[in-house]
Amino acid sequence: MPGAVVTSGERVALRTFEPEDIPFLQRAHANPEIRYPLGSPVKSRAELETWTDDEAVRLVVSLDADDASPGDADEDHVRPIGVVSVEDADWRRPELTYWLVSEVHGEGYGKESVSLLVDYVFRTYAHPAVGACAYEFNDTSRGLLESLGFSEEGCTRMDRFVDGEYVDTVRYGLLRREWRQQREESGA
């Protein structure tokens, strides 16, 4: 189950990713509704266990009951619904990735989760911007990034082989100053 709370919003919490989260991750990645938009092949438990050893920051997105404490990972109080990640932050512009289980799609949890992740990156790392990518066909992911103020910065044509065909990857970026300005204007 997810570890300690790193940050939280109105409805979701971002918790540390722990080895005990591997079964959740494996079940989620086996779902074609998640796997295909991510362009990710099915992975074994052993392959997923390497995620706990690499340099990326992975956080479990969870719905926490009102009585859950920051260190509480009890299944009765904490429901994992996805993962958000920060890659490459130690040596270049941080790259964000994110996904949620399909049963919570369309409920606004993705926007809140990625917003919390952007806040976390700008509090933790001294980079002027963050980046993220979405496949050209993934209108939902692209819309989420654009709704948070990300700007399209380019496209890598025929970048990945996903579900039997090559697809384009659209690259997005968000400057720290743009994020601050947007937050000030919204009163957040």
Helices and strands as residue ranges (DSSP letters): E 5-8, E 13-16, G 19-21, H 22-30, H 32-38, H 45-49, G 50-52, E 57-64, E 78-87, E 95-100, G 102-104, H 109-124, E 129-135, H 139-147, E 151-162, E 165-175, H 176-186
